[in-house]
Amino acid sequence: MPPVMMKLLLSVLTVFAAAIGLVTSAKTQNYPWCAQYGGGNMGGAMNCGFVSFEQCLATVRGIGGFCMQNNTYQAPPGPHRLSVQRRLTQHQ
């Protein structure tokens, strides 16, 4: 294959790969706990990227803020593990 055709083919493939990358949507983070950081008059910030309340508390400890449940969290489809409390009550 002549060098000009190779360059053209490479350019077309590069544009095609870039287009696919732009079209693919990024999944939003979906975690059950949020940290609301204190910001005083600046408004603070929120991070809803925590899998447990303990993980959220460890993050805000010492820097100010509080943790709360993410009201937009949606559990993934499929079977879920039972909580320890639920398992204990089922075996009694």
Backbone as CSV, one residue per row, in Angstrom:
resi,resn,N_x,N_y,N_z,CA_x,CA_y,CA_z,C_x,C_y,C_z
1,MET,0.848,-1.166,0.000,0.000,0.000,0.000,0.903,1.243,0.000
2,PRO,0.620,2.237,-0.865,1.437,3.448,-0.945,1.337,4.257,0.356
3,PRO,2.394,5.018,0.675,2.415,5.813,1.921,1.251,6.794,2.046
4,VAL,0.806,7.365,0.933,-0.304,8.322,0.985,-1.581,7.610,1.438
5,MET,-1.811,6.419,0.925,-2.999,5.645,1.314,-2.915,5.234,2.788
6,MET,-1.726,4.893,3.256,-1.541,4.508,4.651,-1.873,5.689,5.566
7,LYS,-1.405,6.887,5.203,-1.685,8.071,6.005,-3.185,8.383,6.011
8,LEU,-3.820,8.251,4.865,-5.248,8.498,4.769,-6.026,7.493,5.615
9,LEU,-5.664,6.238,5.515,-6.327,5.200,6.292,-6.135,5.439,7.797
10,LEU,-4.935,5.776,8.203,-4.650,6.066,9.604,-5.460,7.268,10.091
11,SER,-5.571,8.296,9.260,-6.355,9.484,9.621,-7.829,9.142,9.789
12,VAL,-8.362,8.365,8.869,-9.771,7.976,8.945,-10.026,7.143,10.205
13,LEU,-9.135,6.190,10.497,-9.292,5.364,11.687,-9.191,6.193,12.969
14,THR,-8.318,7.175,12.984,-8.170,8.040,14.146,-9.430,8.855,14.382
15,VAL,-9.983,9.426,13.317,-11.212,10.206,13.431,-12.362,9.311,13.886
16,PHE,-12.435,8.109,13.353,-13.476,7.166,13.724,-13.376,6.791,15.209
17,ALA,-12.173,6.503,15.676,-11.967,6.146,17.082,-12.323,7.317,17.998
18,ALA,-11.965,8.522,17.606,-12.295,9.705,18.400,-13.802,9.919,18.459
19,ALA,-14.478,9.697,17.353,-15.933,9.865,17.316,-16.612,8.859,18.236
20,ILE,-16.138,7.642,18.258,-16.712,6.629,19.148,-16.485,7.036,20.602
21,GLY,-15.315,7.547,20.905,-15.022,7.997,22.265,-15.924,9.129,22.711
22,LEU,-16.293,10.021,21.806,-17.164,11.140,22.144,-18.614,10.704,22.301
23,VAL,-19.019,9.716,21.545,-20.404,9.261,21.578,-20.679,8.424,22.828
24,THR,-19.696,7.666,23.283,-19.882,6.819,24.454,-20.098,7.700,25.676
25,SER,-21.238,7.530,26.319,-21.542,8.371,27.472,-20.873,7.822,28.723
26,ALA,-20.444,8.727,29.560,-19.840,8.332,30.831,-20.956,8.023,31.819
27,LYS,-20.795,6.947,32.562,-21.784,6.605,33.571,-21.602,7.530,34.773
28,THR,-22.712,7.987,35.316,-22.632,8.838,36.485,-22.302,7.987,37.706
29,GLN,-21.665,8.611,38.662,-21.363,7.888,39.885,-22.657,7.657,40.650
30,ASN,-22.835,6.442,41.105,-24.050,6.073,41.799,-23.672,5.385,43.104
31,TYR,-23.506,6.172,44.159,-23.125,5.636,45.457,-24.135,6.094,46.505
32,PRO,-24.317,5.313,47.568,-25.387,5.601,48.528,-25.116,6.720,49.536
33,TRP,-23.878,7.215,49.658,-23.577,8.224,50.678,-22.896,9.451,50.080
34,CYS,-23.266,10.621,50.607,-22.711,11.900,50.160,-22.045,12.622,51.327
35,ALA,-20.980,13.340,51.026,-20.332,14.219,51.997,-20.628,15.651,51.589
36,GLN,-21.117,16.426,52.542,-21.336,17.855,52.329,-20.231,18.558,53.096
37,TYR,-19.318,19.174,52.356,-18.176,19.840,52.969,-18.547,21.249,53.358
38,GLY,-18.054,21.683,54.511,-18.296,23.043,54.971,-17.490,24.025,54.139
39,GLY,-18.106,25.099,53.738,-17.399,26.084,52.940,-17.588,27.499,53.441
40,GLY,-18.245,27.643,54.590,-18.486,28.986,55.106,-19.300,29.799,54.128
41,ASN,-18.841,31.006,53.838,-19.551,31.882,52.903,-19.353,31.470,51.451
42,MET,-18.423,30.547,51.219,-18.124,30.124,49.846,-19.082,29.046,49.339
43,GLY,-19.895,28.467,50.212,-20.897,27.509,49.760,-20.521,26.057,49.924
44,GLY,-19.257,25.705,50.050,-18.858,24.315,50.241,-19.007,23.495,48.972
45,ALA,-18.968,22.186,49.153,-19.070,21.274,48.019,-19.736,19.987,48.476
46,MET,-20.185,19.194,47.518,-20.799,17.912,47.823,-20.141,16.835,46.974
47,ASN,-19.892,15.675,47.592,-19.309,14.532,46.906,-20.150,13.315,47.241
48,CYS,-20.842,12.781,46.248,-21.677,11.593,46.455,-20.963,10.370,45.899
49,GLY,-19.792,10.088,46.425,-18.996,8.976,45.916,-18.544,8.020,46.998
50,PHE,-19.411,7.732,47.979,-19.014,6.879,49.094,-19.906,5.653,49.182
51,VAL,-19.276,4.505,49.390,-20.025,3.249,49.452,-20.566,2.964,50.846
52,SER,-20.025,3.613,51.872,-20.517,3.379,53.224,-20.506,4.688,54.011
53,PHE,-21.305,4.703,55.064,-21.354,5.853,55.949,-19.998,6.055,56.618
54,GLU,-19.360,4.949,57.005,-18.054,5.018,57.656,-17.001,5.630,56.732
55,GLN,-17.027,5.260,55.455,-16.077,5.812,54.493,-16.281,7.315,54.354
56,CYS,-17.522,7.741,54.323,-17.832,9.164,54.226,-17.347,9.908,55.467
57,LEU,-17.623,9.349,56.654,-17.186,9.994,57.895,-15.675,10.124,57.969
58,ALA,-14.970,9.087,57.538,-13.509,9.144,57.560,-12.990,10.264,56.663
59,THR,-13.702,10.560,55.607,-13.282,11.614,54.686,-13.519,13.005,55.262
60,VAL,-14.676,13.222,55.876,-14.983,14.566,56.372,-14.364,14.846,57.740
61,ARG,-13.940,13.801,58.428,-13.356,13.992,59.767,-12.120,14.883,59.676
62,GLY,-12.124,15.944,60.422,-10.974,16.837,60.469,-11.021,17.990,59.477
63,ILE,-11.845,17.879,58.449,-11.909,18.976,57.474,-13.246,19.700,57.530
64,GLY,-14.166,19.160,58.310,-15.476,19.791,58.433,-16.449,19.260,57.403
65,GLY,-17.670,19.184,57.798,-18.711,18.697,56.919,-19.508,17.607,57.594
66,PHE,-20.432,17.023,56.845,-21.266,15.959,57.384,-21.642,15.005,56.261
67,CYS,-22.166,13.855,56.639,-22.558,12.825,55.674,-24.068,12.653,55.671
68,MET,-24.598,12.330,54.517,-26.034,12.090,54.392,-26.267,11.076,53.286
69,GLN,-27.423,10.420,53.336,-27.749,9.457,52.301,-27.990,10.181,50.982
70,ASN,-27.556,9.556,49.895,-27.753,10.095,48.554,-29.193,9.819,48.144
71,ASN,-30.003,10.858,48.009,-31.414,10.654,47.674,-31.633,10.304,46.202
72,THR,-30.582,10.311,45.393,-30.724,9.903,43.993,-30.104,8.529,43.735
73,TYR,-29.618,7.867,44.795,-28.980,6.553,44.645,-29.993,5.519,44.184
74,GLN,-29.588,4.726,43.200,-30.400,3.616,42.728,-29.536,2.365,42.765
75,ALA,-29.951,1.408,43.562,-29.197,0.159,43.665,-29.178,-0.534,42.310
76,PRO,-28.071,-1.194,41.969,-28.009,-1.901,40.692,-29.015,-3.048,40.664
77,PRO,-29.494,-3.415,39.484,-30.465,-4.505,39.397,-29.816,-5.837,39.780
78,GLY,-30.654,-6.757,40.193,-30.163,-8.090,40.521,-30.259,-8.364,42.004
79,PRO,-29.830,-9.560,42.386,-29.911,-9.933,43.808,-28.946,-9.111,44.648
80,HIS,-29.330,-8.856,45.874,-28.513,-8.080,46.795,-28.278,-8.889,48.059
81,ARG,-27.142,-8.623,48.695,-26.844,-9.276,49.967,-27.802,-8.774,51.028
82,LEU,-28.196,-9.663,51.895,-29.034,-9.263,53.021,-28.163,-8.600,54.075
83,SER,-28.707,-7.632,54.756,-27.955,-6.995,55.829,-27.801,-7.969,56.987
84,VAL,-26.841,-7.717,57.857,-26.612,-8.592,59.006,-27.861,-8.654,59.866
85,GLN,-28.496,-7.523,60.115,-29.699,-7.491,60.945,-30.796,-8.349,60.335
86,ARG,-30.987,-8.268,59.065,-32.034,-9.018,58.389,-31.751,-10.520,58.472
87,ARG,-30.498,-10.921,58.277,-30.135,-12.337,58.366,-30.366,-12.871,59.770
88,LEU,-30.041,-12.054,60.788,-30.232,-12.515,62.165,-31.703,-12.717,62.487
89,THR,-32.550,-11.817,62.039,-33.963,-11.934,62.346,-34.631,-13.075,61.579
90,GLN,-34.099,-13.433,60.432,-34.678,-14.519,59.654,-34.365,-15.883,60.259
91,HIS,-33.252,-15.999,60.979,-32.865,-17.290,61.548,-33.435,-17.516,62.932
92,GLN,-34.141,-16.570,63.492,-34.683,-16.723,64.844,-36.045,-17.327,64.840
